[in-house]
Amino acid sequence: MSLDDIADDDITLQQLRSYFLASITHEFRTPLSALNASVEFLLDEIDHLSKEEIKDLLRSIHLSSTGLQTLIENLLESINIEAGRVTVRPRLIDLDDVVEEAIRVVRPLLNRRSQQLEVSCPSWLPQVKGDASRLQQALVNLLSNASKYGPMEQVIELSIDQVAGEFVCVSVVDRGPGISPSDREKLFHRFVRLDTPGSAQYGVGLGLSVVKAIVEEHGGSVGVDERPGGGSIFWFTIPIEDIEL
């Protein structure tokens, strides 16, 4: 490697650090500002607010705190990925429970954007061997992305199916702008965000890389397909058979 190559690598690393710090600062500032504003208003005006107005403020606080929690979990997970410390604690679990908890976490975001979530989860699905909290984190990331990048007042679909008796496939379907075939693979790399004309940009590009690491640690795979009629289908699979984790 030449000195020029080393210099180029240093510049790239500095640019990446600058991008990361700028992005993460923005991502923390937004929900913290909303939290602060809601709490201050609640403290100053609580004696003059109706029950419904108080509920609205508490919903805003809940939404902001949920966003911060998801961001912090993805940051910690990304550090573990970088250090090669991604581990799962497998046991037999019901995916119904994972789905229910993930929906509870993202419900404030869905409500704020007036989005309806349609869930298809057959009762005959078998148990899988996995880490419930990690799989919940992966599903929260997919549902959050579908909400953020999908249109307001539109439907998001969540389905779980058995594939060839060997895998359980979890799919999240949105009606957003869609993703070109050339961009689909790099989506699951760290710090990748696609520039979609006319849409806001969210996050620092960690969520999907975390999903990929968690799913692959379970022996599954992850991907994204085009939704007929527009939008994207993000999916991951988990083996049904016992696996060595």
ZADO-1210 file (C-alpha; in nm, 4 decimals, padded with zeros to 6 digits):
<atoms>
<atom x="00.0000" y="00.0000" z="00.0000" code="MET" pos="1"/>
<atom x="00.1408" y="00.3402" z="-00.0987" code="SER" pos="2"/>
<atom x="00.1500" y="00.6562" z="00.1129" code="LEU" pos="3"/>
<atom x="-00.1148" y="00.8007" z="-00.1160" code="ASP" pos="4"/>
<atom x="-00.3381" y="00.5004" z="-00.0454" code="ASP" pos="5"/>
<atom x="-00.2912" y="00.5471" z="00.3294" code="ILE" pos="6"/>
<atom x="-00.3705" y="00.9174" z="00.2995" code="ALA" pos="7"/>
<atom x="-00.6841" y="00.8372" z="00.0976" code="ASP" pos="8"/>
<atom x="-00.7923" y="00.5837" z="00.3611" code="ASP" pos="9"/>
<atom x="-00.7413" y="00.8425" z="00.6383" code="ASP" pos="10"/>
<atom x="-00.9523" y="01.0963" z="00.4496" code="ILE" pos="11"/>
<atom x="-01.2277" y="00.8410" z="00.3929" code="THR" pos="12"/>
<atom x="-01.2255" y="00.7470" z="00.7632" code="LEU" pos="13"/>
<atom x="-01.2417" y="01.1117" z="00.8669" code="GLN" pos="14"/>
<atom x="-01.5290" y="01.1739" z="00.6273" code="GLN" pos="15"/>
<atom x="-01.7123" y="00.8716" z="00.7643" code="LEU" pos="16"/>
<atom x="-01.6605" y="00.9884" z="01.1213" code="ARG" pos="17"/>
<atom x="-01.7788" y="01.3385" z="01.0355" code="SER" pos="18"/>
<atom x="-02.0873" y="01.2005" z="00.8607" code="TYR" pos="19"/>
<atom x="-02.1633" y="00.9688" z="01.1495" code="PHE" pos="20"/>
<atom x="-02.1258" y="01.2379" z="01.4165" code="LEU" pos="21"/>
<atom x="-02.3376" y="01.4853" z="01.2214" code="ALA" pos="22"/>
<atom x="-02.6084" y="01.2259" z="01.1572" code="SER" pos="23"/>
<atom x="-02.6191" y="01.0865" z="01.5079" code="ILE" pos="24"/>
<atom x="-02.6310" y="01.4369" z="01.6564" code="THR" pos="25"/>
<atom x="-02.9317" y="01.5171" z="01.4409" code="HIS" pos="26"/>
<atom x="-03.1015" y="01.1891" z="01.5254" code="GLU" pos="27"/>
<atom x="-03.0637" y="01.2489" z="01.8987" code="PHE" pos="28"/>
<atom x="-03.1534" y="01.6182" z="01.8844" code="ARG" pos="29"/>
<atom x="-03.4901" y="01.5701" z="01.7139" code="THR" pos="30"/>
<atom x="-03.6592" y="01.3369" z="01.9669" code="PRO" pos="31"/>
<atom x="-03.4868" y="01.5092" z="02.2611" code="LEU" pos="32"/>
<atom x="-03.6194" y="01.8479" z="02.1488" code="SER" pos="33"/>
<atom x="-03.9691" y="01.7025" z="02.1162" code="ALA" pos="34"/>
<atom x="-03.9413" y="01.5414" z="02.4590" code="LEU" pos="35"/>
<atom x="-03.8228" y="01.8626" z="02.6198" code="ASN" pos="36"/>
<atom x="-04.0942" y="02.0728" z="02.4577" code="ALA" pos="37"/>
<atom x="-04.3724" y="01.8320" z="02.5557" code="SER" pos="38"/>
<atom x="-04.2537" y="01.7981" z="02.9160" code="VAL" pos="39"/>
<atom x="-04.2090" y="02.1742" z="02.9602" code="GLU" pos="40"/>
<atom x="-04.5543" y="02.2456" z="02.8216" code="PHE" pos="41"/>
<atom x="-04.7064" y="01.9737" z="03.0378" code="LEU" pos="42"/>
<atom x="-04.5413" y="02.1116" z="03.3528" code="LEU" pos="43"/>
<atom x="-04.6418" y="02.4704" z="03.2768" code="ASP" pos="44"/>
<atom x="-04.9991" y="02.4097" z="03.1647" code="GLU" pos="45"/>
<atom x="-05.1129" y="02.0882" z="03.3306" code="ILE" pos="46"/>
<atom x="-05.3709" y="02.2708" z="03.5457" code="ASP" pos="47"/>
<atom x="-05.5315" y="02.4140" z="03.2328" code="HIS" pos="48"/>
<atom x="-05.5208" y="02.1116" z="03.0033" code="LEU" pos="49"/>
<atom x="-05.8017" y="01.8702" z="02.9305" code="SER" pos="50"/>
<atom x="-05.7579" y="01.4984" z="02.9770" code="LYS" pos="51"/>
<atom x="-05.7356" y="01.4504" z="02.5987" code="GLU" pos="52"/>
<atom x="-05.4703" y="01.7213" z="02.5630" code="GLU" pos="53"/>
<atom x="-05.2635" y="01.5549" z="02.8351" code="ILE" pos="54"/>
<atom x="-05.2987" y="01.2220" z="02.6558" code="LYS" pos="55"/>
<atom x="-05.1763" y="01.3806" z="02.3313" code="ASP" pos="56"/>
<atom x="-04.8685" y="01.5170" z="02.5059" code="LEU" pos="57"/>
<atom x="-04.7966" y="01.1821" z="02.6688" code="LEU" pos="58"/>
<atom x="-04.8281" y="01.0114" z="02.3300" code="ARG" pos="59"/>
<atom x="-04.5699" y="01.2529" z="02.1895" code="SER" pos="60"/>
<atom x="-04.3377" y="01.1824" z="02.4819" code="ILE" pos="61"/>
<atom x="-04.3832" y="00.8080" z="02.4351" code="HIS" pos="62"/>
<atom x="-04.3082" y="00.8325" z="02.0633" code="LEU" pos="63"/>
<atom x="-03.9901" y="01.0343" z="02.1194" code="SER" pos="64"/>
<atom x="-03.8625" y="00.8030" z="02.3928" code="SER" pos="65"/>
<atom x="-03.9353" y="00.4978" z="02.1768" code="THR" pos="66"/>
<atom x="-03.7362" y="00.6492" z="01.8910" code="GLY" pos="67"/>
<atom x="-03.4425" y="00.7175" z="02.1215" code="LEU" pos="68"/>
<atom x="-03.4538" y="00.3653" z="02.2617" code="GLN" pos="69"/>
<atom x="-03.4492" y="00.2112" z="01.9128" code="THR" pos="70"/>
<atom x="-03.1618" y="00.4363" z="01.8054" code="LEU" pos="71"/>
<atom x="-02.9531" y="00.3492" z="02.1118" code="ILE" pos="72"/>
<atom x="-03.0182" y="-00.0235" z="02.0699" code="GLU" pos="73"/>
<atom x="-02.9066" y="-00.0065" z="01.7062" code="ASN" pos="74"/>
<atom x="-02.5929" y="00.1861" z="01.8011" code="LEU" pos="75"/>
<atom x="-02.4996" y="-00.0680" z="02.0668" code="LEU" pos="76"/>
<atom x="-02.5729" y="-00.3543" z="01.8311" code="GLU" pos="77"/>
<atom x="-02.3606" y="-00.1932" z="01.5601" code="SER" pos="78"/>
<atom x="-02.0676" y="-00.1680" z="01.8012" code="ILE" pos="79"/>
<atom x="-02.1078" y="-00.5373" z="01.8837" code="ASN" pos="80"/>
<atom x="-02.1183" y="-00.6222" z="01.5132" code="ILE" pos="81"/>
<atom x="-01.7976" y="-00.4269" z="01.4511" code="GLU" pos="82"/>
<atom x="-01.6269" y="-00.6077" z="01.7401" code="ALA" pos="83"/>
<atom x="-01.7561" y="-00.9488" z="01.6323" code="GLY" pos="84"/>
<atom x="-01.9586" y="-00.9867" z="01.9503" code="ARG" pos="85"/>
<atom x="-02.3025" y="-01.0535" z="01.8032" code="VAL" pos="86"/>
<atom x="-02.4489" y="-01.3342" z="02.0107" code="THR" pos="87"/>
<atom x="-02.7941" y="-01.4782" z="02.0571" code="VAL" pos="88"/>
<atom x="-02.9402" y="-01.6736" z="02.3463" code="ARG" pos="89"/>
<atom x="-03.1570" y="-01.9340" z="02.1761" code="PRO" pos="90"/>
<atom x="-03.4570" y="-02.1091" z="02.3204" code="ARG" pos="91"/>
<atom x="-03.7858" y="-02.2306" z="02.1828" code="LEU" pos="92"/>
<atom x="-04.0094" y="-01.9281" z="02.1309" code="ILE" pos="93"/>
<atom x="-04.3447" y="-01.8386" z="01.9795" code="ASP" pos="94"/>
<atom x="-04.3127" y="-01.5777" z="01.7062" code="LEU" pos="95"/>
<atom x="-04.6615" y="-01.4559" z="01.8004" code="ASP" pos="96"/>
<atom x="-04.5120" y="-01.3108" z="02.1182" code="ASP" pos="97"/>
<atom x="-04.2264" y="-01.1461" z="01.9253" code="VAL" pos="98"/>
<atom x="-04.4724" y="-00.9904" z="01.6810" code="VAL" pos="99"/>
<atom x="-04.7030" y="-00.8653" z="01.9555" code="GLU" pos="100"/>
<atom x="-04.4205" y="-00.6906" z="02.1416" code="GLU" pos="101"/>
<atom x="-04.2710" y="-00.5389" z="01.8242" code="ALA" pos="102"/>
<atom x="-04.6122" y="-00.3959" z="01.7285" code="ILE" pos="103"/>
<atom x="-04.6505" y="-00.2481" z="02.0756" code="ARG" pos="104"/>
<atom x="-04.3181" y="-00.0670" z="02.0354" code="VAL" pos="105"/>
<atom x="-04.3923" y="00.0831" z="01.6916" code="VAL" pos="106"/>
<atom x="-04.7618" y="00.1544" z="01.7504" code="ARG" pos="107"/>
<atom x="-04.7038" y="00.5222" z="01.8467" code="PRO" pos="108"/>
<atom x="-04.5210" y="00.5828" z="01.5175" code="LEU" pos="109"/>
<atom x="-04.7964" y="00.4140" z="01.3180" code="LEU" pos="110"/>
<atom x="-05.0646" y="00.6134" z="01.4974" code="ASN" pos="111"/>
<atom x="-04.8841" y="00.9408" z="01.4426" code="ARG" pos="112"/>
<atom x="-04.8689" y="00.8779" z="01.0675" code="ARG" pos="113"/>
<atom x="-05.2264" y="00.7390" z="01.0578" code="SER" pos="114"/>
<atom x="-05.1033" y="00.4100" z="00.9125" code="GLN" pos="115"/>
<atom x="-05.2932" y="00.0864" z="00.9419" code="GLN" pos="116"/>
<atom x="-05.1060" y="-00.2354" z="01.0152" code="LEU" pos="117"/>
<atom x="-05.2535" y="-00.5539" z="00.8702" code="GLU" pos="118"/>
<atom x="-05.1159" y="-00.8681" z="01.0343" code="VAL" pos="119"/>
<atom x="-05.1347" y="-01.2181" z="00.8893" code="SER" pos="120"/>
<atom x="-05.0038" y="-01.4717" z="01.1382" code="CYS" pos="121"/>
<atom x="-05.1454" y="-01.8260" z="01.1029" code="PRO" pos="122"/>
<atom x="-05.2160" y="-02.0087" z="01.4266" code="SER" pos="123"/>
<atom x="-05.0444" y="-02.3252" z="01.3047" code="TRP" pos="124"/>
<atom x="-04.6941" y="-02.1814" z="01.2904" code="LEU" pos="125"/>
<atom x="-04.4361" y="-02.3950" z="01.4746" code="PRO" pos="126"/>
<atom x="-04.2034" y="-02.2671" z="01.7423" code="GLN" pos="127"/>
<atom x="-03.8553" y="-02.1602" z="01.6380" code="VAL" pos="128"/>
<atom x="-03.5268" y="-02.1684" z="01.8218" code="LYS" pos="129"/>
<atom x="-03.4156" y="-01.8111" z="01.8687" code="GLY" pos="130"/>
<atom x="-03.3544" y="-01.5078" z="02.0833" code="ASP" pos="131"/>
<atom x="-03.6889" y="-01.3324" z="02.1296" code="ALA" pos="132"/>
<atom x="-03.5449" y="-00.9901" z="02.2208" code="SER" pos="133"/>
<atom x="-03.3064" y="-00.9882" z="01.9226" code="ARG" pos="134"/>
<atom x="-03.5767" y="-01.0961" z="01.6775" code="LEU" pos="135"/>
<atom x="-03.8054" y="-00.8299" z="01.8210" code="GLN" pos="136"/>
<atom x="-03.5330" y="-00.5715" z="01.7576" code="GLN" pos="137"/>
<atom x="-03.5024" y="-00.6858" z="01.3959" code="ALA" pos="138"/>
<atom x="-03.8780" y="-00.6673" z="01.3417" code="LEU" pos="139"/>
<atom x="-03.9039" y="-00.3249" z="01.5080" code="VAL" pos="140"/>
<atom x="-03.6399" y="-00.1945" z="01.2666" code="ASN" pos="141"/>
<atom x="-03.8300" y="-00.3242" z="00.9634" code="LEU" pos="142"/>
<atom x="-04.1656" y="-00.1909" z="01.0832" code="LEU" pos="143"/>
<atom x="-04.0151" y="00.1470" z="01.1728" code="SER" pos="144"/>
<atom x="-03.8599" y="00.1798" z="00.8272" code="ASN" pos="145"/>
<atom x="-04.1875" y="00.0831" z="00.6593" code="ALA" pos="146"/>
<atom x="-04.3660" y="00.3532" z="00.8572" code="SER" pos="147"/>
<atom x="-04.1054" y="00.6268" z="00.8066" code="LYS" pos="148"/>
<atom x="-04.0560" y="00.5741" z="00.4347" code="TYR" pos="149"/>
<atom x="-04.4118" y="00.4738" z="00.3503" code="GLY" pos="150"/>
<atom x="-04.6918" y="00.7211" z="00.2772" code="PRO" pos="151"/>
<atom x="-04.9084" y="00.8507" z="00.5585" code="MET" pos="152"/>
<atom x="-05.2568" y="00.7024" z="00.5955" code="GLU" pos="153"/>
<atom x="-05.1563" y="00.3892" z="00.4047" code="GLN" pos="154"/>
<atom x="-05.1498" y="00.0204" z="00.4923" code="VAL" pos="155"/>
<atom x="-04.8405" y="-00.1679" z="00.6067" code="ILE" pos="156"/>
<atom x="-04.8603" y="-00.5463" z="00.5939" code="GLU" pos="157"/>
<atom x="-04.6885" y="-00.7887" z="00.8295" code="LEU" pos="158"/>
<atom x="-04.7064" y="-01.1581" z="00.7516" code="SER" pos="159"/>
<atom x="-04.5514" y="-01.4784" z="00.8815" code="ILE" pos="160"/>
<atom x="-04.5509" y="-01.7956" z="00.6743" code="ASP" pos="161"/>
<atom x="-04.3949" y="-02.1378" z="00.6799" code="GLN" pos="162"/>
<atom x="-04.1690" y="-02.2068" z="00.3805" code="VAL" pos="163"/>
<atom x="-04.1201" y="-02.5658" z="00.2624" code="ALA" pos="164"/>
<atom x="-04.1484" y="-02.6927" z="00.6182" code="GLY" pos="165"/>
<atom x="-03.7946" y="-02.5682" z="00.6910" code="GLU" pos="166"/>
<atom x="-03.8187" y="-02.1957" z="00.7510" code="PHE" pos="167"/>
<atom x="-04.0486" y="-01.9349" z="00.8925" code="VAL" pos="168"/>
<atom x="-04.0542" y="-01.6232" z="00.6762" code="CYS" pos="169"/>
<atom x="-04.1399" y="-01.2839" z="00.8275" code="VAL" pos="170"/>
<atom x="-04.2323" y="-01.0150" z="00.5718" code="SER" pos="171"/>
<atom x="-04.3016" y="-00.6424" z="00.6072" code="VAL" pos="172"/>
<atom x="-04.4686" y="-00.4852" z="00.3046" code="VAL" pos="173"/>
<atom x="-04.4842" y="-00.1100" z="00.2493" code="ASP" pos="174"/>
<atom x="-04.6233" y="00.1183" z="-00.0184" code="ARG" pos="175"/>
<atom x="-04.3253" y="00.3502" z="-00.0332" code="GLY" pos="176"/>
<atom x="-04.1150" y="00.4587" z="-00.3337" code="PRO" pos="177"/>
<atom x="-03.9585" y="00.1158" z="-00.3801" code="GLY" pos="178"/>
<atom x="-03.5920" y="00.0236" z="-00.4206" code="ILE" pos="179"/>
<atom x="-03.4109" y="-00.0420" z="-00.7460" code="SER" pos="180"/>
<atom x="-03.2501" y="-00.3870" z="-00.7915" code="PRO" pos="181"/>
<atom x="-02.9022" y="-00.2303" z="-00.7996" code="SER" pos="182"/>
<atom x="-02.9549" y="-00.0737" z="-00.4556" code="ASP" pos="183"/>
<atom x="-03.1084" y="-00.3696" z="-00.2738" code="ARG" pos="184"/>
<atom x="-02.7885" y="-00.5495" z="-00.1736" code="GLU" pos="185"/>
<atom x="-02.6064" y="-00.2453" z="-00.0339" code="LYS" pos="186"/>
<atom x="-02.9106" y="-00.1494" z="00.1750" code="LEU" pos="187"/>
<atom x="-02.8006" y="-00.3984" z="00.4394" code="PHE" pos="188"/>
<atom x="-02.4558" y="-00.2406" z="00.4798" code="HIS" pos="189"/>
<atom x="-02.3847" y="00.0022" z="00.7620" code="ARG" pos="190"/>
<atom x="-02.4331" y="00.3757" z="00.7116" code="PHE" pos="191"/>
<atom x="-02.6254" y="00.3275" z="00.3868" code="VAL" pos="192"/>
<atom x="-02.9294" y="00.5482" z="00.3205" code="ARG" pos="193"/>
<atom x="-03.0842" y="00.5840" z="-00.0207" code="LEU" pos="194"/>
<atom x="-03.1566" y="00.9289" z="-00.1566" code="ASP" pos="195"/>
<atom x="-03.5182" y="00.9106" z="-00.2625" code="THR" pos="196"/>
<atom x="-03.6350" y="01.2195" z="-00.4506" code="PRO" pos="197"/>
<atom x="-03.9001" y="01.4126" z="-00.2644" code="GLY" pos="198"/>
<atom x="-03.8749" y="01.2120" z="00.0582" code="SER" pos="199"/>
<atom x="-03.7207" y="01.2914" z="00.3943" code="ALA" pos="200"/>
<atom x="-03.4125" y="01.1032" z="00.5064" code="GLN" pos="201"/>
<atom x="-03.4131" y="00.9218" z="00.8371" code="TYR" pos="202"/>
<atom x="-03.1597" y="00.7538" z="01.0588" code="GLY" pos="203"/>
<atom x="-02.7882" y="00.6925" z="01.0245" code="VAL" pos="204"/>
<atom x="-02.8140" y="00.3764" z="00.8179" code="GLY" pos="205"/>
<atom x="-02.7704" y="00.1189" z="01.0937" code="LEU" pos="206"/>
<atom x="-03.1108" y="-00.0474" z="01.1259" code="GLY" pos="207"/>
<atom x="-03.0967" y="-00.2834" z="00.8283" code="LEU" pos="208"/>
<atom x="-02.7372" y="-00.3871" z="00.8955" code="SER" pos="209"/>
<atom x="-02.8479" y="-00.4808" z="01.2481" code="VAL" pos="210"/>
<atom x="-03.1386" y="-00.6824" z="01.1058" code="VAL" pos="211"/>
<atom x="-02.8985" y="-00.8703" z="00.8768" code="LYS" pos="212"/>
<atom x="-02.6536" y="-00.9507" z="01.1570" code="ALA" pos="213"/>
<atom x="-02.9258" y="-01.0740" z="01.3934" code="ILE" pos="214"/>
<atom x="-03.0973" y="-01.2899" z="01.1319" code="VAL" pos="215"/>
<atom x="-02.7752" y="-01.4447" z="01.0030" code="GLU" pos="216"/>
<atom x="-02.6692" y="-01.5249" z="01.3587" code="GLU" pos="217"/>
<atom x="-02.9930" y="-01.7274" z="01.3782" code="HIS" pos="218"/>
<atom x="-02.8986" y="-01.9170" z="01.0622" code="GLY" pos="219"/>
<atom x="-03.1487" y="-01.7297" z="00.8466" code="GLY" pos="220"/>
<atom x="-03.1320" y="-01.4924" z="00.5520" code="SER" pos="221"/>
<atom x="-03.2645" y="-01.1454" z="00.4751" code="VAL" pos="222"/>
<atom x="-03.3626" y="-00.9574" z="00.1623" code="GLY" pos="223"/>
<atom x="-03.5901" y="-00.7088" z="-00.0101" code="VAL" pos="224"/>
<atom x="-03.8151" y="-00.7537" z="-00.3139" code="ASP" pos="225"/>
<atom x="-04.0368" y="-00.5284" z="-00.5191" code="GLU" pos="226"/>
<atom x="-04.4019" y="-00.5087" z="-00.4231" code="ARG" pos="227"/>
<atom x="-04.6379" y="-00.5464" z="-00.7207" code="PRO" pos="228"/>
<atom x="-04.8050" y="-00.2103" z="-00.7641" code="GLY" pos="229"/>
<atom x="-04.5275" y="-00.0172" z="-00.5890" code="GLY" pos="230"/>
<atom x="-04.3395" y="-00.0391" z="-00.2638" code="GLY" pos="231"/>
<atom x="-04.1057" y="-00.2929" z="-00.1064" code="SER" pos="232"/>
<atom x="-04.1199" y="-00.6301" z="00.0656" code="ILE" pos="233"/>
<atom x="-03.8551" y="-00.6675" z="00.3354" code="PHE" pos="234"/>
<atom x="-03.8261" y="-01.0219" z="00.4647" code="TRP" pos="235"/>
<atom x="-03.6164" y="-01.2531" z="00.6777" code="PHE" pos="236"/>
<atom x="-03.6221" y="-01.6256" z="00.7440" code="THR" pos="237"/>
<atom x="-03.5574" y="-01.8286" z="01.0587" code="ILE" pos="238"/>
<atom x="-03.4972" y="-02.2068" z="01.0419" code="PRO" pos="239"/>
<atom x="-03.7610" y="-02.4211" z="01.2068" code="ILE" pos="240"/>
<atom x="-03.5263" y="-02.7088" z="01.2823" code="GLU" pos="241"/>
<atom x="-03.2966" y="-02.6883" z="01.5831" code="ASP" pos="242"/>
<atom x="-02.9750" y="-02.5113" z="01.4872" code="ILE" pos="243"/>
<atom x="-02.6379" y="-02.4648" z="01.6465" code="GLU" pos="244"/>
<atom x="-02.6118" y="-02.1005" z="01.7543" code="LEU" pos="245"/>
</atoms>
